[in-house]
Amino acid sequence: MFKKIKKKLLGENYHKFRSKNILKKIFGEAYINNQRKWKYLIKRFNFIKTKLDKKTAGQSLVKKENGFLLDLTFNNYLTYHLRPKFSKDFILESTCEISEKFAVIIQGPIEENADFLKNTLKIYKKIFKNSLIIISTWESEDKELIRELHDENIHIILNDDKKIKKSRSNINKQIVSTNVALNFAKTQNVKYCLKTRTDHRVYNNNLETFLISLIKTFPVKENKLIKSRILVPPMGTFKFFLYHLTDLMMFGETEDLINYWDKENYDVGLEKMGLSEKNYFINDTPLCPETFLCSRFIGKIEDDLTWDLENWWRCLRDYFCIIDNSSLDSLWFKYEWEVEYRYLKTYSDKISRTVDFHEWLSLYNNSKNNWQLYSKEHEKFEEFNGSYRGKNLFL
């Protein structure tokens, strides 16, 4: 208000009466030099980052943020990224059009992630305007919450969790809930499905055209089972952990994903491989959910898995594609979720553990990634307290 009054009274000469200009007149060069020193000190020791919603290059990152960041790092540069918690603060919308039917599957328990899921659904209505949204969860979930989630554009599937055999890392639950949702999508003539989880969210708009474009740009190697590649993010897709393809999120043709998420239970699948839940290692590699699902899937395409790095990297090249996290703007609300690049980047080792898109693209083009220069051995594990622990790499 005071600034407006001064402007009105002084007109064009307003800037001459600003405090910094008055001080410059009184103290001359000494003021200017001291001001420079203060600016440097403030910049050098600016521990508190405020105005996190300020505009940069004409746009603010987020609509609203009242908090601040405290930066006390000394040996590294701290950068930050903000994502809206609530759908009311998420303004981004999809502008793409697609001719094929598309579905987003959200699988898993809903009570423990209720508020997160509610906002995810409202955000997805903005960025997946062309898509059917399917929630696949359990009959034992809170009935009132299920009623709250019901919507004309959201289909909810309640699976009977009492009939599902207990398994390592709840893999049987994940198999059932995903398989049932995919088969429902098939009855709706859905060509493409994006499989996610109740504790996972993507924020980028126009993902439908982007994901379909990737599948069309990188056709799958001719084979007896699938029509297109299966796309996954790097988080949980490891270079040296044999057949460890992430199950966090997947995109592909509905029929191909049904083949991947075969309804066969974990114990039955292990038995076919000559294994059991107590003896679930092949070549020092545990058949955890990710490795079990991936190796079972590749076993349908190829007659014999050799369980070595050369075979794993070739399969990664021929049947899959990695999507950068930044292309998805992905948030997994679990396991140190505040660390933006956890599992993805390292500056403290010669190589990152996961496979990113730029590395996969080199693999696809048969370029010399030379990952074997880091290690000619795959990651090896041993049983430990009912689970497993590493013996050689990335301990």
Beta strands, then each sheet from edge to edge (+ up, - down):
strand 1: 48-49
strand 2: 55-56
strand 3: 59-60
strand 4: 69-70
strand 5: 102-107
strand 6: 131-138
strand 7: 154-159
strand 8: 192-197
strand 9: 200-202
strand 10: 230-232
strand 11: 250-253
strand 12: 281-282
strand 13: 285-286
strand 14: 320-322
strand 15: 330-332
strand 16: 381-384
strand 17: 387-390
sheet 1: 1+ 4-
sheet 2: 2+ 3-
sheet 3: 7+ 6+ 5+ 8+ 11-
sheet 4: 9+ 15-
sheet 5: 10+ 14+
sheet 6: 12+ 13-
sheet 7: 16+ 17-
end
